[in-house]
Amino acid sequence: MEDRDEQQHLQALVELLEHGRQFEDLTTADPSAGPWKPAAGSDLEADDVAVAPYHLSHAAWLALTVAGDHLHALRTSVLTEESAGRVTATLHTHAQASLARGVIENAARAVWLLAPDDRLIRIQRRLALQKKDIRSSTKLHDLLGGKTPRTKEAREEELRQLALRAGTPPDRVKAILKDPDYTEIVREAGDHMGPHGKMAEVLWSGCSSLAHGDLSGALIFLAREAISQDENVMLARITGSFGVLRHCTAVGVAFLNRGSALYRSRAGAPASP
């Protein structure tokens, strides 16, 4: 790619990262101000009552704050203010893809939770996330040689009862409580995103591949220059791309914008009749 193209991608990336500064408030704002608290009579208040104590609002707000935190870390990784009016940009081959991935999948989780208009679907997704968390918590306690205050079976039974009370047919409870994976979450959240959603899964998968150090991700998403070749083995120099990072960041910021708008809508007081 020509240097001019990379400069254009860098400028667009900087604009995205500066736009993303508004989301830093999610992790730095005074919690007593309660921007996360659903208004009386709002959709989220009713959702929280239905799944108490596993409030849907808490899960969605956490997803947004974690995405905002990753975006903040990505900005500080890319941009360094050396002096007034002078900023340098740093590009990593793999590490920044890990941060972009964190923005995308956490913001997508908020959209996935909040987007359905059907309350039962929102409740079921919240309970499925809690089931996944129970499994992870149990595994971590086992590795540390400790015990949870309640057994895994008791906690999962509580979730089953909440799902039934919310209106889930008995023969569907097991299916709706299966652990959601992020491929499913990003794909389904992307369905609510218009043009950005079409590429969300592709770019998220690319970030995941780079985060894991997979050769396939490097070959597809990074530029490479052949240094030498011996029969079927090539030694190559790989370099990062501001273009790839820009597009991944754009998807993450789009999900954050959408998730934040959905949260405000679901948590807001209903309109007067």
Protein Blocks (a to p, Z undefined) as FASTA:
>chain_A
ZZklmmmmmmmmmmmmmmmmmmmmmmmgcfklopmbccehiaklmmmmmmocbdfklmmm
mmmmmmmmmmmmmmmmmpccfbghiacddddfklmmmmmmmmmmmmmmmmmmmmpmblkl
mmmmmmmmmmmmmmmmmmmmmmnopacfbdfklmmmmmmmmmmmnopafklmmmmmpccd
fklmmmmmmmmnojmlmmmmmmmmmmmmmmnopaklmmmmpccddfbdchjaccdddddd
fklmmmmmmmmmmmmmmmmmmmmmmmpccddZZ
